[in-house]
Amino acid sequence: MSCVIRPLTFCFVQITLLKTLIIWSLSASEAVQATIKESYKQSRHEDDKNQPLSVQPWGRDGYKRNYWLIEGLDDTHFRVYRENNGATAKTNTWFSVAGTIEEINNLADKLDEENTPHARALRDRIRAAIPRFEAGEEVSQALVLDQPILTRLLEAKTTRLPTGP
């Protein structure tokens, strides 16, 4: 039994260490701090709906699970996450449920089948946002096609991680 527990404990320690390093590196970055200061110039409120970088629940389904839309500016991809309705913060889990136009259409269809007021409201918000997501994908595709092939190849070579010591 201890052989099974030890690898899980080691994995948890690795994940905790990775999370700590990410938080530290983001808080120490001057570029990140400048972006946050620029975006939070307005007065803050408890819900932060007036802040451009805040993320609010997008809606919920009939099972009281919150859905969160994470999207960037014009040419960045979107992603929709579902948060289970865990009783405590330790039992809350997030699942990625959509990251493409096809997946978000499937999500809207699935919510349509639930036939609850919350699910219908979320479905309507999703269907209203699909043209915006399609426009963002068109912009990102246009940006990729406008780059010269040599530049894209050079970027692909320079972004690879070294494989040896």
N, C-alpha and C positions, 0 to 999 in steps of 0.2 A: 504494500500500500504506500509506503513512503517513497518508492520509486516513481509513482504516479504523481504524488503531491509535489515533490521537489522540482520537476520540470515546469509545472504550472506556476509555482512560486517564483522560479527564476524568470519565467516569461512575464509575470506580473511586474517584477522588479525592472526588467528591461523596458517595458511599456511605460512605467512610471518615470524612469530615468529619461526616456525619449521625450515624454510630455514635458518634463521639467526643463530639458534643454531647449525645446522649441519655445516655451514660454519665455525663458531667459533670453534667447536670441532675438525674439520679437520685441521684447521690452527694452533691450539694449540697442536696437537698431535706430539710428537717427532718421532714416528714411521712413520707417514705420511710424515713429513718433511725429514726424512732420505731417504725414498723411492724416493721422488721428487728430492732431491739433487743427489742421485745416478743415476737416470735416465736422468737427464738434465746436465750431465757433459760435453757433447759436446757443440760446439758453437750453439747458437740459430739463427734461421732464421725466417723470417716473417711467412712462412707457417708451420714451425715446422715438416715437413715431415721426417726429420732425427731423430726425438725424439721418443723413444719407447713408451712413454705414451700419445702421442698426438693422437687426434681423428680427422680425416679428412673426408669430405664428400666422400662417396663411389661411388656415381654417382647420376644421376637424371633421371626422367622419362620424357615422352612427355609433361607432364603438368608443367614442371619446378619445381617439388618438389624434394628436396634433400633427399637422403637416406644415413644413417650413420650406419656403422658397429661398434659395441662395442663388443670387445672380450678380454678375458684375455689370460693367458698363457696356456700351454698344456691341462690341464684337466678342464678348466673352460668353462662354457657355453657361447654362443654368443647371441647377440640380434641385430636385425636390426630395426632402427627407421626411420620413414618418417617425414620430416619436411614440413609443408605446405608452399606455397609460399606467405606468408603474406607480406604486404607492409611495415610494421614496426615491430620492435622487440616485441611490445605489442600484435600484432596479430599473431605472429608465434606460432604454436602449434606443438608438437612432438607426434607421435603416434607409439606405438610398433607394428610392422607389421610381425615380425618373430622371433621366439625363439627356434624353433625345426626344425629338418631336413624336416619334412613334410610341415611346414609353409613356409620355405625358397624355397622349390620346387614349392609350390603354387604361391609364389611371382614371381619366375622366369617365370612360365607359364603365369601369368597375364601380366608381362612385354613383353612377347613374342607376346601377342595379340595386344599390342599397336602399334607395327610395326613402331616405330620412331627410328632414329639413336641413340639418348641418351638412350632410353629404351633397345635397342638391346645391346649396350655396357655394360650397367648395368647388363642385363641378362647374358651376357657372363662372367662377373666378378663373378656373383653369382654362376653360374654353375662350374666355375673353383675352387671356394672356398669350394664347398660342400664336396669333399673328405677330406679336412683339418678339417671341422666341424665334419664329421663322425669319423675321427681318434681321435679327442678330446673327443667325447662322449664315444668311446671305452675305452680310458684311464681312464676317470672318472668312468665308470662302473667297470673297473678292480680294481680301488682303493677302491670302495665301497665293492666289493665282497671279497677283501683281508682282510678287517677288521674283527676281531672276532665279533661274534654276541653280546657277553656281552659288548664289548666296544661301539658298536653302540647303544645298549639299554641305557647304562650309559650316553652317550652323548645326547641322545634324552631326558632323564629325566632332565639333568642339563641345557639344553637350553630352557626349558619351562619357560615362564614368570609366576610369582605369580599372582593368580587371586583375592586374597582378600587383605584387608588393613593390 
